[in-house]
Amino acid sequence: MNRAVDPRDLQVHADDGIAKGDVLLEVNNVSLRFGGVKAITDISFDILKGEIRAIIGPNGAGKTSMLNVINGFYTPQEGTITFRGVERRAMRTTDAARQGIARTFQNIALFKGMTTLDNIMTGRITLQTSNIFSQALWFGPAVREEIAHRQRVEEIIDFLEIQHIRKVPVGRLPYGLQKRVELGRALAAEPSLLLLDEPMAGMNLEEKEDMSRFILDVNSQFGTTIALIEHDMGVVMDISDRVVVLDYGRKIGDGTPDEVSKNQDVIDAYLGVPHE
Ligand SMILES: Nc1ncnc2c1ncn2[C@@H]1O[C@H](COP(=O)(O)OP(=O)(O)OP(=O)(O)O)[C@@H](O)[C@H]1O
């Protein structure tokens, strides 16, 4: 594995003045409805700087909706999000990205006809400072910026061990590698908070082990705080520091993997015990 990359060089948002272990993001009494459907009801939890925080729960529990509130895609009817000490209710996803929140999706959302390299380059967009005119005219600063972006992307490619597919259109790659490219694109934005929506979905055991290792490496070497939705309980228990459990849009558990696995409400939810 190429470990010549200094992870500190890959982080612009990680050094955000918040100490490891302090609150990076707070979800405060958030409720979200779609017409008559209550996707999220009065949920509060926090994410600490430097931790891996899992969000789990049965199908339809509200996990993806929660990520969509955190990254500004949905505006909750009630409640707020506080990120790096700044409270907000409504925010555009592009602003969330600029502030250091990046995400991957449940269904891979890559440009299938573009190469691995170009897909990961698109993750740099929010960090670009030169405008379209100077880029088109190939002005010096724009050229230098382009070279710097390319260098960062190559470092991420080395880190994720995907040099051999850098020029391959992602549509031709096996599923597990596409997921890794999507992780690379999110990392290219150099986030302080990385949201992963089912990063292991559809993977075989070996691919899951690889992805788990990369998530742990991103967390420990880049200092990136991670919130992930995952259905594979083995993975959740292995890699997360704390777990928040949702069921029917409500929070039913919150704690270390050990604590939530002993929580009777959580056990009932997973066994499908009917609600009163
Ligand atoms: N855009 C939407 N319009 C209407 N209802 C929605 C929308 N998005 C989610 N819902 C509903 O909100 C509830 C929570 O959905 P959500 O996708 O957040 O759950 P989830 O825990 O991520 O589920 P899964 O594990 O199956 O992905 C479900 O009842 C779902 O049908």
The ligand as a Gaussian input file, in Angstrom:
#p B3LYP/6-31G(d) Opt

LIG

0 1
 N      -39.086000      12.097000      -0.666000
 C      -39.980000      11.425000       0.074000
 N      -41.305000      11.582000      -0.131000
 C      -42.208000      10.927000       0.639000
 N      -41.881000      10.066000       1.612000
 C      -40.578000       9.855000       1.848000
 C      -39.557000      10.512000       1.085000
 N      -38.333000      10.118000       1.551000
 C      -38.591000       9.253000       2.539000
 N      -39.926000       9.094000       2.720000
 C      -40.579000       8.239000       3.725000
 O      -39.999000       8.571000       4.978000
 C      -39.778000       7.392000       5.746000
 C      -38.298000       7.263000       6.085000
 O      -37.580000       6.971000       4.872000
 P      -35.997000       6.873000       4.810000
 O      -35.616000       6.590000       3.393000
 O      -35.399000       8.051000       5.447000
 O      -35.726000       5.587000       5.705000
 P      -34.420000       4.680000       5.833000
 O      -34.276000       4.361000       7.268000
 O      -33.279000       5.352000       5.167000
 O      -34.851000       3.392000       5.026000
 P      -33.957000       2.304000       4.210000
 O      -33.138000       1.567000       5.205000
 O      -35.004000       1.422000       3.599000
 O      -33.156000       3.066000       3.206000
 C      -40.329000       6.220000       4.936000
 O      -41.646000       5.998000       5.338000
 C      -40.283000       6.754000       3.511000
 O      -41.258000       6.133000       2.722000

